[in-house]
Amino acid sequence: MSEPEAPETNASPDEAPAAASPETRPAPAPASTGGEARSSRPPRSDSRSGGDRGDRGPSRGSWSVKARLRSAARKKARKGQKKGMFQRRKVCRFCADKTAVLNYKEAKTLRLFISETGKITPRRISGTCAKHQRKLASEIKRARHIALLPYAPSHY
């Protein structure tokens, strides 16, 4: 007995027939070639892997106008620092002048170290050393406690 012949199609040899039998379908590729069992989780997106860029968009061109202006201003500021714009080193007023005494009763002196919002000025702004900054903070707190200095700007 002879087998019936398959009907001829006009499809090119590259194209597979629409209803391919399971024998003619290509076998799926193995999950991993390293021989280890892989989980079904998607791959991790670390910052090191350079994956998804998140909310920032795919490229630099999608920055907002405000972000571009801010970036340009930062770049200009960095350029100005390189040209030798050097700032004079701040000196602790209490170390330099031994007659200046930190005391909670001298509200005029302590007021110089309080901002207009009532906060104690930090060392990097005022230039006081660590030892005198600690003493200054405790004296300001004492003066506030007995109402020689304000806690908040509304207390002026």
Order of alpha helices (4+ residues) and beta strands (2+ residues): alpha-alpha-alpha-alpha-alpha
